[in-house]
């Protein structure tokens, strides 16, 4: 498969299935049996939808069913082998698939799931990011002394290919990856609300009743 090496298992699996589906019949799919032809096509479309941020939990069930149907209904070894590729992906990369369905590609290869943005509070308008951007995805005007009214820098998402060159040259770390922020938020520990009652369950008298005990009956004197 003459394609650039990919670290994202979702992207790798989709590329392998697409290469098999679109390759010459002598080396790729012969298209003679419907379970293989239709199943592989549906699997490709489902993986594409997941990479575009349109995935849902039902897609996992559909992919599992496709892998079984192609394995059982395929008439050639090549078709069955690619059913095994899909099945291996589903069993070995459950967490990656789940994160993609949630909208996060930790390998930063699925463009729709990763967004580069420029933090205006950090940007000094040095123009280094725009100079290295080969896709012309960054707009803005370099700041000049004793002048005002410059256009702030921003990244045009339709053009950005997430190559990462702007991150490398930015001296202020103003280019941020939104996917990283979502990952960090997902790892934040859960916090438990603490009531303002004492350990015995009686109201302390120093603060209003908490939401846990405000409906409880007041404690009797001497108890």
C-alpha positions in Angstrom: 0.0 0.0 0.0 1.8 3.1 -1.2 0.4 5.5 1.3 2.0 7.8 3.9 2.5 6.0 7.2 -0.4 6.6 9.6 -0.5 6.3 13.4 -4.2 6.6 13.7 -5.8 3.1 13.6 -9.1 4.5 12.3 -7.4 6.2 9.4 -5.1 3.2 8.7 -8.0 0.7 8.6 -10.1 2.9 6.4 -7.1 3.4 4.0 -6.5 -0.4 3.8 -10.1 -1.1 3.0 -10.4 1.7 0.5 -7.2 0.6 -1.3 -8.6 -3.0 -1.5 -11.9 -1.7 -2.7 -10.6 0.6 -5.4 -7.5 -1.3 -6.6 -7.2 -3.3 -9.8 -9.3 -6.4 -9.8 -6.2 -8.5 -10.4 -4.8 -7.5 -7.0 -7.8 -5.9 -5.2 -11.5 -6.6 -5.0 -13.0 -8.8 -7.8 -16.5 -7.5 -7.0 -18.1 -10.9 -7.7 -19.6 -11.6 -4.3 -22.1 -9.1 -2.8 -21.2 -9.6 0.9 -17.7 -8.5 0.3 -18.4 -5.7 -2.2 -21.2 -4.1 -0.2 -19.8 -4.8 3.2 -16.4 -3.3 2.6 -18.0 -0.3 0.9 -20.3 0.3 3.9 -17.4 -0.1 6.3 -15.4 2.6 4.4 -18.3 5.0 4.5 -18.9 4.4 8.2 -15.2 5.0 9.1 -15.3 8.2 6.9 -18.3 9.4 8.8 -16.5 8.7 12.1 -13.5 10.7 10.9 -15.7 13.6 10.0 -17.1 13.8 13.5 -20.4 12.1 12.6 -19.9 8.9 14.5 -22.2 7.3 17.0 -22.4 4.2 19.1 -24.4 2.3 16.5 -21.5 2.4 14.1 -19.5 0.0 16.3 -22.3 -2.6 16.0 -22.6 -2.1 12.3 -18.8 -2.5 11.8 -18.9 -5.7 13.9 -21.7 -7.1 11.8 -20.0 -6.2 8.6 -16.8 -8.0 9.6 -18.8 -11.2 10.4 -20.8 -11.0 7.2 -17.8 -10.5 4.9 -15.9 -13.2 6.7 -18.8 -15.7 6.3 -20.1 -14.6 2.9 -16.9 -13.8 1.0 -15.8 -16.4 -1.5 -12.1 -15.5 -1.8 -9.2 -15.3 0.6 -8.6 -11.6 -0.1 -12.1 -10.6 1.0 -11.9 -12.8 4.2 -8.4 -11.3 5.0 -9.8 -7.8 4.9 -12.7 -8.9 7.1 -10.1 -10.1 9.5 -8.4 -6.6 9.3 -11.6 -4.9 10.3 -12.3 -7.4 13.1 -8.8 -7.0 14.4 -9.2 -3.2 14.4 -12.4 -3.5 16.4 -10.9 -5.8 19.0 -7.5 -4.1 19.4 -8.4 -0.4 19.1 -11.7 -0.1 21.0 -10.5 2.9 23.0 -9.3 4.8 19.8 -12.6 4.1 18.1 -14.6 5.3 21.2 -12.5 8.5 21.3 -13.1 9.2 17.7 -16.9 8.8 18.1 -16.6 11.2 21.0 -14.9 13.7 18.7 -11.2 13.3 19.6 -8.3 12.0 17.5 -5.3 11.8 19.7 -3.0 11.2 16.7 -4.2 14.5 15.1 -4.7 12.9 11.7 -8.5 13.2 11.3 -8.8 16.8 10.3 -12.4 17.2 11.3 -11.6 16.2 14.9 -8.6 18.5 15.4 -8.6 22.3 15.3 -5.7 24.6 15.4 -6.4 28.1 16.7 -4.4 31.2 17.7 -4.8 32.6 21.2 -5.1 36.3 20.8 -4.0 37.0 24.3 -0.6 35.4 23.7 -0.1 36.3 20.0 2.5 39.1 19.5 1.7 39.4 15.8 5.3 38.5 14.8 4.1 37.0 11.5 6.3 33.9 11.8 3.4 31.5 11.7 2.0 33.0 8.5 5.4 32.9 6.8 5.9 29.1 7.3 2.3 28.1 6.4 2.5 26.5 3.0 -1.2 26.2 2.7 -1.9 29.9 3.2 -4.3 29.1 6.0 -3.2 31.9 8.4 -4.4 35.4 8.0 -3.2 38.5 9.8 -1.0 41.6 9.7 2.4 41.9 11.3 2.5 44.5 14.0 4.6 47.5 13.4 5.8 50.1 16.0 3.8 53.3 16.5 0.9 52.0 14.3 -2.4 50.5 15.2 -5.4 48.9 13.5 -3.7 45.7 12.5 -5.9 42.6 11.6 -5.5 39.9 14.3 -4.1 36.6 13.3 -6.5 33.7 12.7 -6.4 30.2 11.1 -8.7 29.4 8.2 -10.0 26.0 9.1 -11.0 25.0 5.5 -7.4 25.4 4.4 -5.5 24.1 7.5 -3.9 20.7 7.0 -2.6 20.5 10.6 1.0 20.1 9.6 2.2 21.7 12.8 4.7 24.1 11.3 3.0 27.1 12.9 3.3 25.5 16.4 7.1 24.9 15.9 7.9 28.6 15.0 5.6 30.4 17.4 7.8 31.9 20.2 4.8 32.6 22.5 3.0 29.2 22.2 0.0 31.1 20.9 -1.1 28.3 18.5 -3.2 25.9 20.5 -4.7 22.5 19.6 -8.3 22.3 20.7 -8.2 18.5 20.7 -5.5 18.7 23.5 -7.8 20.8 25.6 -10.7 18.3 25.2 -8.3 15.5 26.3 -7.2 17.5 29.4 -10.8 18.2 30.3 -11.6 14.5 30.1 -8.9 13.7 32.6 -10.0 16.2 35.2 -10.9 14.4 38.5 -14.5 14.4 39.5 -15.3 16.8 42.4 -17.8 15.9 45.2 -19.8 18.6 46.8 -19.4 18.8 50.6 -22.3 19.8 52.8 -22.1 22.4 55.6 -23.5 20.1 58.2 -21.4 18.5 61.0 -20.5 14.9 60.9 -23.5 13.9 63.1 -25.9 15.2 60.5 -27.1 18.1 62.7 -27.0 21.6 61.2 -24.1 23.6 62.4 -26.1 26.8 62.8 -23.3 28.8 61.1 -24.6 28.4 57.6 -28.0 27.6 55.9 -29.0 24.0 55.5 -27.2 22.3 52.6 -29.0 20.7 49.6 -28.5 17.3 51.1 -30.1 17.9 54.5 -32.4 20.9 53.9 -35.4 18.5 53.6 -34.5 16.5 56.6 -36.3 16.9 59.9 -34.6 19.1 62.5 -32.7 17.3 65.2 -34.5 17.3 68.6 -32.9 19.1 71.6 -30.7 16.9 73.7 -30.2 14.3 71.0 
